[in-house]
Amino acid sequence: MPKVQELRPRIADSEKITINLGHVDLGQIDLLVQEGFYANRTDFIRTAIRNQLSRHEDAMRKTVERREIELGVRRYSRADLQAAQASGERLAIQVLGLAVIADDVSPELAVETIASLEVLGALQAPAAVKTALRDRIR
């Protein structure tokens, strides 16, 4: 059987976080799960977070527009950064969601073309690029 090669690496669609809850809160969540209101603790927590985000949706939308933040997944390829380099442009990257800097981007190219990097969510980039940009990451 031929070996299947993935053309583009799959990007994780979520991040794992850790939270501390009081025993009573955790017990109440477990009770709701037992009673069938939620499939599991994670389902409850995701639902609670989405409800809170929905309550603040208008304020978030206005802030994203005012601060000119890119929303969603934004990929920066080597070609993108080389084009910025060729035009003498320095990027002020602001992403709410996931920012991806391609694996073939060198630390030198990143330093030369990225003036600042603010990611509200997650950043995926080669370790050497993250290290090179550490003083520019907010």
C-alpha positions in Angstrom: 0.0 0.0 0.0 1.5 3.4 -1.0 2.4 5.8 1.8 0.0 8.8 2.0 1.8 12.1 2.4 0.0 15.1 3.8 0.5 18.1 1.6 -0.3 20.7 4.2 0.2 20.1 7.9 -3.1 19.9 9.8 -3.6 22.8 12.2 -5.1 21.9 15.5 -8.6 23.5 15.9 -8.3 24.0 19.6 -5.9 24.6 22.5 -5.8 22.9 25.8 -6.1 25.1 28.8 -6.1 24.3 32.5 -8.4 25.9 35.0 -8.8 25.6 38.8 -12.4 25.3 40.1 -13.7 25.1 43.6 -15.0 21.7 44.8 -18.6 22.9 45.0 -18.5 24.4 41.5 -17.0 21.2 40.1 -19.6 19.1 42.0 -22.4 21.2 40.5 -21.0 20.6 37.0 -20.7 16.9 37.7 -24.4 16.9 38.9 -25.5 18.6 35.6 -23.5 16.0 33.6 -25.1 13.1 35.6 -28.5 14.6 35.0 -27.9 14.7 31.3 -27.8 18.4 30.8 -24.2 18.2 29.4 -22.3 15.3 27.8 -19.2 15.9 30.1 -17.4 18.6 32.0 -15.7 19.9 28.9 -19.1 20.3 27.2 -20.4 22.4 30.1 -17.3 24.6 30.2 -17.3 25.2 26.5 -21.0 26.1 26.6 -20.4 28.5 29.5 -17.5 30.2 27.7 -19.5 30.5 24.4 -22.4 32.0 26.4 -20.1 34.6 27.9 -18.4 35.4 24.6 -21.9 35.8 23.0 -22.9 38.3 25.8 -19.9 40.5 24.8 -20.0 40.0 21.1 -20.9 43.6 20.2 -18.1 45.0 22.3 -15.6 42.5 20.9 -16.6 43.2 17.3 -16.1 47.0 17.8 -12.8 46.5 19.4 -11.6 44.2 16.6 -12.6 46.8 14.1 -11.1 49.7 16.0 -7.8 48.0 16.6 -7.7 46.5 13.1 -7.1 43.0 14.3 -7.4 40.2 11.8 -9.9 37.6 13.0 -9.6 33.9 12.4 -6.6 32.0 11.1 -3.8 34.0 9.4 -0.9 32.3 7.7 2.3 34.0 6.9 4.3 32.1 4.3 7.9 32.7 3.3 6.7 34.2 0.1 4.5 36.7 2.1 7.5 37.8 4.2 9.8 38.0 1.2 7.2 40.2 -0.6 7.2 42.5 2.5 11.0 42.4 2.5 11.2 43.3 -1.2 8.9 46.3 -0.7 10.7 47.4 2.5 7.5 46.9 4.5 7.6 45.9 8.2 4.6 44.0 9.4 2.7 44.9 12.6 0.8 41.6 13.0 -2.3 41.5 15.1 -4.4 38.4 15.1 -7.4 37.2 17.2 -7.5 33.5 16.6 -4.5 31.6 15.2 -1.4 33.1 13.6 0.8 30.6 11.7 4.3 31.4 10.5 5.4 28.8 8.0 8.1 26.3 8.9 10.3 27.4 6.1 10.5 31.0 7.4 14.0 31.7 8.7 14.6 33.6 11.9 16.5 36.2 10.0 13.6 36.8 7.5 11.1 37.0 10.4 13.3 39.6 12.3 13.7 41.7 9.2 10.0 41.8 8.2 8.0 41.5 11.4 8.1 44.7 13.5 5.6 43.5 16.1 3.4 40.4 16.8 0.3 40.4 18.9 -1.7 37.2 19.0 -4.8 36.8 21.0 -5.3 33.1 20.8 -2.4 30.9 19.6 0.8 31.3 17.6 2.3 28.5 15.6 5.8 29.1 14.4 9.2 27.4 14.4 10.9 27.6 17.8 13.8 29.5 16.3 11.4 32.1 14.9 9.6 32.5 18.2 13.0 32.9 19.9 14.2 35.5 17.4 10.9 37.5 17.8 10.6 37.2 21.6 11.2 40.9 22.1 8.5 41.8 19.6 5.8 39.4 20.8 3.1 41.0 22.9 
